Amino acid sequence: MKIRPLHDRVVVRRNEEEATTASGIVLPGSAQEKPNQGEVIAVGEGRILNNGERQSLTVQVGDTVLFGGYANTVKVGGEELLILSENEIYGVLED
């Protein structure tokens, strides 16, 4: 199933990572605090300005972004995704 975000919304897949404790116990992603970064998988067409023009988004599909801990989570096709407004994204991670 595909999702097409509207206006300045961005769909993000949260990066889930396994972690190993100092004693060697592997913690699955569900047992840890959820990470605040993920990959952009879909973007909207942009925000409509007061003059009627559309301002395009600065993030693109494939970008790795940082976001706040209280992001809106939705289930689409059995997968948990985040739908964020572009202004809820703190930054883009670059290599």
Secondary structure, 3 states (H helix, E strand, C coil): CCCCCCCCEEEEEECCCCEECCCCCEECHHHCCCCCEEEEEEECCCEECCCCCEECCCCCCCCEEEECCCCCEEEECCEEEEEEEHHHEEEEECC
